[in-house]
Amino acid sequence: MPSEAIAQININLPKEKAWEKLQDFSLAHNYVPGIIKTEITTDKRNGLGASRKVYQSSTRALDETIVEWNEGKGFKIKLHKGPKDAPFKDAHFIYELADGPNNTTNLTTTMSYQPPLAGFGRFLDKAFLNKIISNVIQEVALSMKLYYETSKPTTKADLKAFKQSQN
């Protein structure tokens, strides 16, 4: 059974404006903490089958391919490294947009994954791994909010200041 990490946040933009940014598959480095570069690797720039590499360094990259596309609402990407699953078996990331109150957008980010190492992996996931992944997914949602609202790439300092302002 897959594990999930889910985060939800409200973005002060109408859903149509948030969708304009979300559907641009080349922007991940502007809002995913730790990603320094995004490279589209298919002729398709978005939509079902579009694929990208996201770089954590000049040599460390992860492939992401859109496997579900819901026009105007979101999409699901498979995380992999070439033809192999990575960083976990059967790992997916889902971005979902919904109308929020007062012309805002509710964003839900979800990572679904199979922990490695069978039963021991499930134990590690329950003990601490899911907490770590949930924290990362929350940071992605917060960073997206900041980027979408300002059109300025989110830095570690921006994210830290925003989190402190929420406490």
HUNORBEL-V184288 format. One record per residue. RES is the residue in one small letter. PHI is phi as a letter, one per 30 degrees, with the letter a starting at -180 (none if undefined). OMEGA is omega in radians with two decimals (* if undefined). Layout:
# HUNORBEL-V184288
res->RES phi->PHI omega->OMEGA
res->RES phi->PHI omega->OMEGA
This chain:
# HUNORBEL-V184288
res->m phi->none omega->-3.11
res->p phi->d omega->3.00
res->s phi->c omega->3.11
res->e phi->b omega->2.98
res->a phi->b omega->-3.03
res->i phi->b omega->3.03
res->a phi->b omega->3.10
res->q phi->b omega->3.12
res->i phi->a omega->3.09
res->n phi->c omega->3.13
res->i phi->c omega->-3.12
res->n phi->d omega->3.07
res->l phi->b omega->3.00
res->p phi->d omega->-3.08
res->k phi->e omega->-3.12
res->e phi->d omega->3.12
res->k phi->d omega->3.10
res->a phi->d omega->3.13
res->w phi->d omega->3.11
res->e phi->e omega->-3.13
res->k phi->d omega->-3.09
res->l phi->d omega->-3.06
res->q phi->d omega->3.06
res->d phi->d omega->-3.00
res->f phi->d omega->-3.09
res->s phi->c omega->-2.99
res->l phi->c omega->-3.00
res->a phi->e omega->-3.12
res->h phi->d omega->3.10
res->n phi->d omega->-3.06
res->y phi->b omega->3.09
res->v phi->c omega->-3.13
res->p phi->e omega->3.11
res->g phi->i omega->3.12
res->i phi->c omega->-3.09
res->i phi->c omega->-3.08
res->k phi->a omega->3.07
res->t phi->b omega->-3.13
res->e phi->b omega->3.06
res->i phi->d omega->-3.05
res->t phi->c omega->3.11
res->t phi->b omega->3.06
res->d phi->d omega->3.10
res->k phi->d omega->3.14
res->r phi->c omega->3.04
res->n phi->a omega->-3.12
res->g phi->i omega->-3.10
res->l phi->e omega->3.11
res->g phi->j omega->3.09
res->a phi->d omega->-3.10
res->s phi->b omega->3.12
res->r phi->b omega->2.93
res->k phi->c omega->3.02
res->v phi->c omega->-3.03
res->y phi->c omega->3.03
res->q phi->c omega->3.03
res->s phi->a omega->-3.12
res->s phi->d omega->-3.11
res->t phi->c omega->-3.10
res->r phi->c omega->-3.09
res->a phi->b omega->3.08
res->l phi->b omega->3.09
res->d phi->d omega->3.08
res->e phi->b omega->-3.12
res->t phi->b omega->3.13
res->i phi->d omega->-3.12
res->v phi->c omega->3.01
res->e phi->b omega->-3.12
res->w phi->b omega->3.10
res->n phi->b omega->-3.04
res->e phi->e omega->3.10
res->g phi->i omega->-3.04
res->k phi->b omega->-3.13
res->g phi->l omega->3.14
res->f phi->a omega->3.13
res->k phi->b omega->3.11
res->i phi->c omega->3.04
res->k phi->c omega->3.08
res->l phi->c omega->-3.10
res->h phi->a omega->3.07
res->k phi->b omega->-3.00
res->g phi->i omega->-3.13
res->p phi->d omega->-3.07
res->k phi->c omega->3.02
res->d phi->d omega->3.06
res->a phi->a omega->-0.08
res->p phi->d omega->3.10
res->f phi->b omega->3.04
res->k phi->d omega->3.05
res->d phi->h omega->-3.13
res->a phi->c omega->3.13
res->h phi->b omega->3.06
res->f phi->b omega->-3.09
res->i phi->b omega->3.02
res->y phi->c omega->3.12
res->e phi->b omega->3.08
res->l phi->c omega->3.06
res->a phi->b omega->3.08
res->d phi->d omega->3.07
res->g phi->c omega->3.13
res->p phi->d omega->3.03
res->n phi->h omega->3.06
res->n phi->i omega->3.07
res->t phi->c omega->-3.12
res->t phi->b omega->2.99
res->n phi->c omega->3.12
res->l phi->c omega->3.02
res->t phi->b omega->3.05
res->t phi->c omega->-3.08
res->t phi->b omega->2.95
res->m phi->c omega->3.11
res->s phi->c omega->-3.06
res->y phi->a omega->3.00
res->q phi->c omega->3.10
res->p phi->d omega->3.09
res->p phi->d omega->2.99
res->l phi->i omega->3.04
res->a phi->h omega->-3.07
res->g phi->d omega->3.11
res->f phi->d omega->3.10
res->g phi->d omega->3.10
res->r phi->d omega->3.08
res->f phi->d omega->3.12
res->l phi->d omega->3.14
res->d phi->d omega->3.13
res->k phi->d omega->-3.08
res->a phi->d omega->-3.08
res->f phi->a omega->-3.03
res->l phi->d omega->-3.13
res->n phi->d omega->3.09
res->k phi->d omega->3.12
res->i phi->d omega->-3.13
res->i phi->d omega->3.11
res->s phi->d omega->3.10
res->n phi->d omega->3.11
res->v phi->d omega->-3.12
res->i phi->d omega->3.07
res->q phi->d omega->3.12
res->e phi->d omega->3.07
res->v phi->d omega->-3.13
res->a phi->d omega->3.12
res->l phi->d omega->3.14
res->s phi->d omega->3.09
res->m phi->d omega->3.12
res->k phi->e omega->-3.13
res->l phi->d omega->-3.13
res->y phi->d omega->-3.11
res->y phi->d omega->-3.09
res->e phi->d omega->-3.08
res->t phi->c omega->-3.01
res->s phi->i omega->3.11
res->k phi->c omega->3.12
res->p phi->e omega->-3.10
res->t phi->d omega->3.09
res->t phi->c omega->3.06
res->k phi->e omega->-3.14
res->a phi->d omega->3.10
res->d phi->d omega->-3.11
res->l phi->d omega->3.13
res->k phi->d omega->-3.14
res->a phi->d omega->3.13
res->f phi->d omega->3.13
res->k phi->d omega->3.13
res->q phi->d omega->3.13
res->s phi->d omega->-3.14
res->q phi->d omega->-3.11
res->n phi->d omega->*
